[in-house]
Amino acid sequence: MKKSYLLIIPALLLSSCQQGKMFSKTSYYFDTFININNKSEQSLKEIDNIFKKYHQYFDNNQSYEGINNIYTINHSDVPVVLDYELYDALKTMDDYIGITNGYFNPLIGNLSSLWKERLSKGQILNEEEINVLLNEMNNSSLIFNDEERTILINGNASLDLGAFAKGYTLYIVNQYMIDNNFNHYLIDAGNSSILLGEKNNAQKYKVGIKYLNNSYIEIKNSSVGTSGIYEQLFEIDNTIYSHIINPFTGDAKPNYDFVVVIDEDPTLTDVFSTVFMNLTIDEIKQYEQLFDIQTLVSKDHQIIYQSSSLEVKTY
């Protein structure tokens, strides 16, 4: 499950009014409030059911009767049989490890959990502790068996899908919207993950950027993924730390204040917005060109990079 320290980064706030009648529902999944807005009232229940199902699948804190989930996998030393939906999700997760050249590594669970625990106490990990957990992660692997539909963690690492779970769930929701010909919708999954259709007149939504002084972007038929430090940063000995961990160095000092990624695929925007926090601008540009995405990068309350096709406006 996407942990709370990734869910409470509201770099984006929806700021425009919708035209025409919209039905709304607010639920609580992935440790955050999910605001669903759609033209179809009946669809609200269906979308809520999708969020509930994948919340349970991705939960790494508890098990649920009748299903095997991330918690089950993390606490098993034998292959775990999964439902089709979760198995497909984890195969996609595995693809992103390669796509990001390992900068997205879901086996970082033990390291990220210890960083979170220490930072909450005003402490940091020492180099020896980091190296032990990095070695544990690097010496572990995921074993998939497509025929049996099983997965096994080979080693002592644990899964943390914080940079994946909400984005993938929104991907499933987006497929539901497409299959049912829904065009007018807005889903705010804790502000770090937003899925937008279009307004009644096919116009774009305005999405305000909270930490950039009355700035906003206009988009439609897209997803917006945001990762940043503002809502859970820790300053220790004049150094800023956050929940975002570099899977190669084990460091908890991201390069930027926040990163925004825009694309049609919510899984991609969720993963890349987190990954980009640890990359150089030149590396971000390479991914941007390769995947035809839009990116905005902020440092010290200023935009230090934005895609040439992305227009940032002010109120």
C-alpha positions in Angstrom: 0.0 0.0 0.0 1.2 3.5 -0.6 2.2 4.7 2.8 1.0 7.9 4.4 4.4 9.7 4.0 3.9 9.5 0.2 0.2 10.3 0.3 0.3 13.7 2.1 2.3 15.7 -0.4 -0.3 18.1 -1.8 1.9 20.0 -4.3 -1.2 20.2 -6.5 -4.6 21.5 -5.6 -7.6 21.4 -7.9 -8.9 24.9 -8.2 -11.5 25.1 -11.0 -15.3 24.7 -10.9 -16.9 22.0 -12.9 -19.7 22.8 -15.4 -22.9 20.8 -15.3 -24.2 18.3 -12.8 -21.4 16.1 -11.2 -22.0 13.5 -8.6 -19.4 13.2 -5.8 -18.2 10.6 -3.3 -15.4 10.7 -0.7 -13.7 7.6 0.6 -10.6 6.8 2.6 -8.1 4.4 1.1 -4.3 4.3 0.9 -4.2 6.4 4.1 -5.8 9.3 2.3 -9.1 10.7 1.3 -10.1 9.9 -2.3 -12.5 12.4 -3.9 -14.4 10.9 -6.8 -16.4 13.2 -9.2 -18.2 11.8 -12.2 -21.3 12.5 -14.3 -22.7 9.1 -13.5 -23.9 8.5 -9.9 -24.0 4.8 -10.4 -20.3 4.8 -11.4 -19.3 6.2 -8.0 -19.9 2.9 -6.3 -18.1 1.0 -9.0 -15.0 3.2 -8.7 -15.1 3.0 -4.9 -15.1 -0.8 -5.2 -12.0 -0.6 -7.4 -10.2 1.5 -4.8 -11.3 -0.8 -2.0 -10.1 -3.9 -3.8 -6.7 -2.5 -4.7 -6.2 -0.9 -1.3 -6.5 -4.4 0.2 -4.3 -5.9 -2.4 -1.5 -3.3 -1.9 -1.7 -3.2 1.9 1.6 -4.1 3.5 0.4 -3.6 7.1 -2.3 -6.2 7.4 -4.0 -9.2 5.8 -7.6 -9.6 4.7 -9.7 -12.7 4.8 -10.0 -14.5 1.6 -7.1 -12.8 -0.3 -3.4 -12.8 -0.4 -1.8 -9.4 -0.6 1.5 -7.5 -0.2 1.4 -8.2 3.6 1.0 -11.9 2.8 3.9 -11.9 0.4 6.2 -10.0 2.8 5.5 -12.5 5.6 5.8 -15.7 3.5 8.9 -17.9 2.8 7.0 -20.0 0.2 5.4 -18.9 -3.2 2.1 -17.1 -2.7 -0.8 -17.7 -5.1 -2.4 -14.4 -6.1 -5.6 -13.2 -7.7 -5.3 -12.4 -11.4 -5.6 -8.6 -10.7 -2.8 -8.4 -8.2 -0.5 -10.7 -10.2 -1.0 -8.5 -13.2 -0.3 -5.4 -11.1 3.0 -6.9 -9.7 4.1 -7.9 -13.2 3.7 -4.3 -14.2 5.5 -3.2 -11.1 8.4 -5.5 -12.1 8.5 -3.9 -15.6 9.0 -0.5 -14.0 12.2 -1.7 -12.2 13.7 -2.2 -15.6 12.2 0.9 -17.2 13.7 3.1 -14.5 17.0 1.3 -14.4 16.4 0.3 -10.8 15.6 3.8 -9.5 12.2 2.3 -8.7 12.9 -0.6 -6.5 9.9 -2.0 -4.6 12.2 -4.2 -2.5 13.3 -1.1 -0.6 10.7 -1.7 2.1 13.0 -2.5 5.0 15.2 0.5 4.3 12.4 3.0 3.8 10.6 1.8 7.0 13.7 2.2 9.1 14.4 5.7 7.7 10.8 6.7 8.5 11.1 5.4 12.0 14.4 7.1 12.7 13.4 10.5 11.1 10.3 10.6 13.2 12.6 10.5 16.2 14.9 13.2 14.9 17.6 10.6 14.0 19.3 9.4 10.9 20.8 6.1 9.7 24.5 5.7 9.8 26.5 4.4 6.9 26.8 0.9 8.2 23.1 0.5 8.8 22.4 1.8 5.3 24.9 -0.6 3.7 23.4 -3.6 5.5 19.9 -2.8 4.3 21.1 -2.0 0.8 23.0 -5.3 0.6 19.8 -7.1 1.9 17.8 -5.4 -0.9 20.3 -6.1 -3.6 20.7 -9.7 -2.6 17.0 -10.3 -2.8 14.8 -10.8 -5.9 11.2 -11.5 -7.0 10.4 -14.9 -8.4 7.3 -15.0 -10.6 5.6 -18.1 -11.8 3.2 -17.3 -14.5 1.8 -20.8 -14.8 1.0 -21.1 -11.1 0.4 -17.3 -10.7 2.7 -17.1 -7.7 5.3 -14.7 -6.4 8.1 -15.2 -3.9 10.6 -12.8 -2.4 13.9 -14.7 -2.6 15.8 -13.1 0.3 15.1 -10.9 3.3 13.9 -7.7 1.7 10.3 -6.6 1.8 8.0 -4.9 -0.7 7.0 -1.3 -0.5 4.7 -0.1 -3.3 4.6 3.5 -2.2 5.6 4.9 -5.6 3.2 2.6 -7.5 0.0 1.6 -5.7 -2.2 4.6 -6.1 -1.0 5.2 -9.7 -1.8 1.7 -10.7 -5.2 1.8 -9.0 -6.0 5.0 -11.0 -4.9 3.2 -14.1 -7.5 0.5 -13.4 -10.1 3.3 -12.8 -9.1 5.0 -16.0 -9.7 1.7 -17.9 -13.1 1.6 -16.3 -13.8 5.1 -17.5 -12.7 4.3 -21.1 -14.7 1.0 -21.2 -17.9 2.9 -20.1 -17.4 5.9 -22.3 -17.1 8.4 -19.4 -15.5 11.6 -20.4 -16.4 14.1 -17.6 -14.7 13.2 -14.4 -12.2 14.3 -11.8 -10.5 12.0 -9.2 -8.3 13.5 -6.6 -6.4 10.6 -4.8 -4.8 12.6 -2.1 -3.5 15.3 -4.4 -0.3 13.4 -5.1 -2.2 11.4 -7.8 -4.9 13.1 -9.8 -6.9 11.7 -12.8 -8.8 14.1 -15.0 -11.2 13.8 -17.9 -12.6 17.0 -19.4 -15.3 19.5 -18.6 -18.7 19.4 -20.3 -17.6 21.7 -23.1 -14.4 19.8 -23.6 -12.3 22.5 -21.9 -9.4 21.8 -19.6 -9.3 21.8 -15.8 -7.2 24.3 -14.0 -4.8 22.6 -11.5 -3.2 24.9 -9.0 0.4 24.4 -7.9 0.2 25.0 -4.1 3.8 26.1 -3.5 4.4 28.3 -6.5 2.6 31.5 -5.7 -0.8 31.5 -7.6 0.6 29.3 -10.4 -1.5 26.7 -12.2 -1.5 24.5 -15.3 -4.5 23.6 -17.6 -4.9 19.9 -18.6 -7.6 17.4 -19.5 -7.7 13.6 -20.2 -4.5 13.1 -18.3 -3.1 12.1 -14.9 -0.9 14.1 -12.7 1.7 12.6 -10.3 3.5 14.6 -7.7 6.2 13.8 -5.3 7.8 16.2 -2.9 9.2 17.0 0.6 7.0 19.8 2.0 4.5 17.8 4.1 7.0 15.5 5.7 10.4 16.9 5.7 12.8 16.6 8.6 15.6 19.0 9.3 18.5 17.5 11.3 21.8 19.3 11.8 20.9 21.8 9.1 20.2 19.1 6.6 16.8 18.4 5.0 15.7 14.7 4.9 12.6 13.2 3.5 10.7 9.9 3.0 12.0 9.5 -0.6 15.0 7.1 -0.5 17.6 6.7 -3.2 17.7 2.9 -3.8 21.4 3.0 -4.9 22.9 5.1 -2.2 20.3 4.6 0.6 20.3 8.4 1.0 17.2 10.3 2.2 18.1 13.7 0.8 16.2 14.2 -2.5 17.5 16.6 -5.1 14.4 18.8 -5.3 11.4 20.2 -3.4 8.9 18.5 -5.7 8.4 17.0 -9.1 5.2 17.0 -11.2 4.8 14.5 -14.0 1.9 14.6 -16.5 0.9 11.8 -18.8 -2.2 9.7 -19.8 -0.9 6.7 -17.7 -1.3 7.2 -14.0 1.1 4.4 -13.2 3.8 6.1 -15.1 3.2 9.5 -13.5 3.2 8.0 -10.0 6.5 6.1 -10.5 8.3 8.7 -12.4 7.4 11.6 -10.1 9.1 9.7 -7.3 12.1 8.5 -9.4 12.8 11.9 -10.7 13.4 13.2 -7.2 16.7 11.4 -7.2 17.8 12.1 -10.8 19.7 15.0 -12.5 17.8 17.3 -14.8 19.7 15.8 -17.8 18.5 12.4 -16.8 14.9 13.6 -16.3 15.1 15.1 -19.8 16.1 11.7 -21.3 13.1 10.0 -19.7 10.9 12.9 -20.8 11.9 12.5 -24.4 11.7 8.7 -24.3 8.2 8.5 -22.9 6.8 11.8 -24.3 5.8 13.1 -20.8 5.6 16.6 -19.3 7.6 17.5 -16.2 7.9 20.3 -13.8 10.8 20.5 -11.2 10.9 22.9 -8.3 13.7 23.8 -5.9 13.6 26.6 -3.2 10.1 27.6 -4.3 11.1 28.2 -7.8 10.7 26.3 -11.1 14.2 25.1 -12.1 13.0 23.0 -15.1 9.7 22.6 -17.0 8.9 20.8 -20.3 8.9 23.2 -23.3 5.3 22.0 -24.0 4.1 22.7 -20.5 2.7 26.2 -19.8 2.6 27.4 -16.3 0.2 30.3 -15.8 -0.6 32.6 -12.9 -3.9 33.9 -11.4 
